Amino acid sequence: MNIDADMRLADRVLLTLERAKYLHPQASLRELMPLRDEVGSGQGVENERAEAWLAIAAILKTLSEAPGHRDMPNLWQKATDKTAAWLAALKGPAP
């Protein structure tokens, strides 16, 4: 994947995370599962991308096992923050 495609993916992941956190847990799972696979299969800014993938995987695991878990808001925030960091790393340092 090229940098532009990675940035589009990171943008899409951020938008999906923001939307999916307000959905029913099963709907959130359906929204996030394909993204987890897309984020996990790419190249590029490896550390930031891996951290975003891990945070998304943590949401999916918790939604599958305990959707009402008290840490869900923190998991959503962490995934959003890690994905934003990935996107920022793709964009590079500000001029």
C-alpha positions in Angstrom: 0.0 0.0 0.0 1.3 3.5 -0.7 1.3 6.4 1.7 -1.9 8.0 0.2 -3.8 4.7 0.5 -2.5 4.3 4.1 -3.7 7.8 5.0 -7.1 7.1 3.5 -7.3 3.9 5.5 -6.3 5.6 8.7 -8.9 8.4 8.1 -11.5 5.7 7.4 -10.6 3.8 10.6 -10.9 7.0 12.7 -14.3 7.8 11.2 -15.5 4.2 11.8 -14.2 4.2 15.4 -16.1 7.4 16.1 -19.3 6.0 14.6 -19.0 2.4 15.9 -18.6 3.3 19.6 -22.2 4.5 19.6 -23.6 1.4 17.9 -25.0 -1.8 19.5 -22.0 -4.1 20.3 -22.8 -6.6 17.5 -23.0 -3.8 15.0 -19.7 -2.4 16.3 -18.1 -5.9 15.8 -19.4 -6.0 12.2 -17.9 -2.5 11.5 -14.5 -3.2 13.1 -13.7 -6.7 12.1 -12.8 -5.9 8.5 -10.8 -2.8 9.6 -8.8 -4.9 12.0 -7.8 -7.1 9.2 -6.9 -4.2 6.9 -4.9 -2.4 9.5 -3.1 -5.6 10.5 -2.1 -6.6 6.9 -0.4 -3.4 5.9 3.1 -2.0 5.8 4.3 1.5 6.4 4.7 3.3 9.7 5.0 0.0 11.5 5.0 0.9 15.2 2.1 3.3 15.1 0.1 1.0 12.8 0.7 -2.0 15.1 -0.4 0.0 18.1 -3.6 1.0 16.3 -4.2 -2.6 15.3 -3.7 -3.8 18.9 -6.1 -1.2 20.2 -8.8 -2.2 17.7 -8.2 -5.9 18.5 -8.7 -5.1 22.2 -12.1 -3.5 21.4 -13.1 -6.5 19.4 -12.1 -9.0 22.1 -13.9 -7.1 24.8 -17.0 -6.6 22.7 -17.0 -10.3 22.0 -16.5 -11.4 25.6 -18.0 -8.6 27.8 -19.6 -5.8 25.7 -20.7 -3.9 28.8 -17.3 -4.0 30.4 -16.5 -0.8 32.4 -13.3 -0.2 30.4 -15.0 0.1 27.1 -14.9 3.9 27.0 -11.1 3.8 27.6 -10.7 1.1 24.9 -12.5 3.3 22.4 -10.4 6.3 23.3 -7.2 4.4 23.1 -8.0 3.0 19.7 -8.9 6.5 18.5 -5.7 8.0 19.9 -3.5 5.2 18.5 -5.1 5.6 15.1 -4.7 9.3 15.2 -1.0 8.8 16.0 -0.7 6.5 13.1 -2.3 9.0 10.8 0.0 11.8 12.1 3.1 9.6 11.6 2.0 9.0 8.0 1.7 12.7 7.4 5.2 13.2 8.7 6.5 16.2 10.8 4.7 19.5 10.4 6.7 21.9 8.2 
